[in-house]
C-alpha cells in the first residue's frame, strides 16, 4: 500500500517558462538584453522570482523562468506598462534600437506540486 505525502505548502506557486530558441552565436546578446531589463518585473504584485537559464550542452533552447503567487498575478504582469516597456528593445548608444533577434519562443505553464529546499 502506497502512501501519499501531502505538500505542507498551502499556496502553490505558478511557474511560467518561456522556452526560447537562441542560435549559439546570439547567446551573449540575449543574455545582455535580458540583464538590461531584468528589474522590470520587480515589485509586481505576486511576483516571486526570475531566472534566465543558458544551456550547458549543444541545445539552443534557453529557459526564462518566472514564479508567481497565482495565474492572475502573471496575467496582470503581461498586461502592465512594465511588461510592455520591459519587452521593448533597449535603446543603444546613439539613440537607435538594436535589431530584433531571430529567436522563437514557446510559453509553458506549471504549478509547483512539491517544493523542498536544501539545507
Buried (B, 14 or more C-beta within 10 A) or exposed (E): EEEEEEEEEEEBBBBBBBBBEBEEEBBEBBBEBBEEBEEBBEEBEBBEEBEBEEEEEEEBEBBBBBBBBBEEBBEBBEEBEBBEEBEEBEEEEEEEEEEEEEBEEEEEEEEEEEEEEEE
